[in-house]
């Protein structure tokens, strides 16, 4: 296909993507759901599960195979920048203030999903269409455990903030447990990616390189970045040269993590996490977040939707696997974290609220499974099941949280991605 035609098709499909995601996202907000749920559903709607099912020729014309690589790059840039922005909101003080009381909740939110994943993985590994033939049983179990254990931490933080619970016992406990669980899940995913398809020698090198890079960023990079932040004035806009420098650092950080064999999103998150808090991070979020959320992330949702084929769920083996994974996902996070909170002495109301928040997967799940699909760990069948799980658990989060805390003001719809 000529380059000119590729650009024409790309701009047309991006226009359609933004319009549909905004429309379905606003409908989701109208019924009291986070906008991200609508955008995730819109991505699936644009794929073969709905649009391609009823209008296959029109769907192929709007999303020709030749443009999918461009859509993929745009989506990866969006999710990398999004993880960078998530990193800028990461607060270490949550760990320090409630680490002991949150230990049981975070441990349950990690251990129970992995126990269930190790119980299910040998059976699921034998079902065609779920795991790659190159994925060893251990890698399959670890990946499934990480996918079940992940929490929609940004949405959790947004709900806590909107309800004015950030400084309360409930808010601090939920934020601490969510952060610990996501950190552990990402570390396990890094191990799977480093070990997949190669000798453990290469895995050790990748993991060692990742640890070394993280330590460098925490102890050296953060000090250098303080000098950068010192040039930012709270009462003045962020200069173009400073913004350009931060974006260069973002690209280099993403490249470094990709080059050692882990994934670019880790580099973006690390850079955001070590940036000094204050005017710099506030102005970066102010300038980057609207473009990332409105323009780039919908490409990621749509690319995920184009790889989602819900028709595979009609195959008996895969349908059985889907039911088992959905049940394990709900029990492994929602029920396990509720039970752990109760055992730690939390009230029934607060324990239910924590369970409902920890059970949401949101965009974090889509990031993990796209990485797994790209790396060849999982196949479209399992990818589709986990997309469905991400949507269902995120749909459940806000109404369950409102029900658990019904004596307080209801949660407003969450506009930021989960």
Phi, psi and omega in degrees: 000132180301149182301320180299317180293324177300316181293322178298312180296320182296313181295323179295315182291325178294321177300316179295319181299311182298315182297312182293318180296321178294318181296308182291326177297318178292324176297321178297317179296325181297327179265011174089017179255159174298146179300328182299328178297316178298321181290323175296317178294320179301320178300318178293321180299324182283349182270194183290347182287337180225291181302313180289338180285318183265331180228066187299319182292318179294322179295319178293326179291323181283327181236066178297149184303328184295337182264353185295329178296321178294318179296321179297314181297316178300317179294321179293321175298318180297314183287329176294315178293325178296317178293329173298315179294323175300319178299324181291343179259001180289129184238116181291338183293339176296323178295316186292325188279326184227028187297324182290312183290335180273351186300317183292321180293312181293323178296316178296321181290347176255311187294314183296314176303322181286325175298315179295321180296318179291331177287323183274329190303317180301321178288312182296328181298335181271350180277121181298141175094000181257298181251149175297149177296337180278347182281119177288155180307320179295316179296320178297316181294318180295317179296314180298320178298317178296321181293324179282327186280343185294149178235146177284072187303317179300320178291320177303313180296322181293318179296315179301317180294314184294331179273000181069031184254008187301325182261005183271170178299314180298311183297315181294320179298313181295317180295317180296311181296319179296318180295316179297315181298316180293320178299316180294318180297319179293324178296317178297319178299320178300321178296315180299313181296322181291327184268341190294129172071013181211179179284157180293342176299314177294326179294316179299320180296317181293315181294316178299319178295321178295316179296317180297319180293319179297317178296320178299316181295320183288316188262335180248309182301320181297324179291320179293324181289337176298324177294323177295315182295334181294341181273358183263125178260132181300331184264011181228149178293157178290129183290153180298322182292323179290319177298317179299319180295318179297320180292324175297316178297321177299312181296319179293320179294317177296318178298317182300314181290325176293320184294327181275358173100018178256261174194150185299327184297331178296321179296317178298316180295317181300316179298315179297323183291329183265353176298137179299134180287146180138215186300322183298307182293324178297316181288327176295316178296320181298320184275323188269324189301314180301317181293317181295313185288319185273323188259312189273315185298323176303330175296321179294315178300318182290318177300320176297317180296325179292339177263001181262122180235091184293345179297335181295340180293345179281349175284127188308314182297314181291323178299318179296318177297321179297316179298317180295318181292319178297318179294318179295324181294316180290316181290322185289336179245298185301303184288319182297317181288325174298313182296320180294321178295320178296319180294333179277359176099007179285155178292162179301319181297312181292323179295319177295321179296317179295315179300319181293322179288317182292337183283341181288140180250316174055213184296329181301322178295316180299323178297312182298313185286331173294321176297316179297320179291317180297320181284346180086016178284318182243164179248169184306331180297308179291324177304314181296319178298316184286331172297314178299318178298318180299317181293313182298312183292328178286323175300324184285335193299306185295311179297323179292320178294318177299320180293318181294327182246042188292348177275359177248174180297135181299151179289131173288158178298140185269117185276329183285149178299153181270000000 
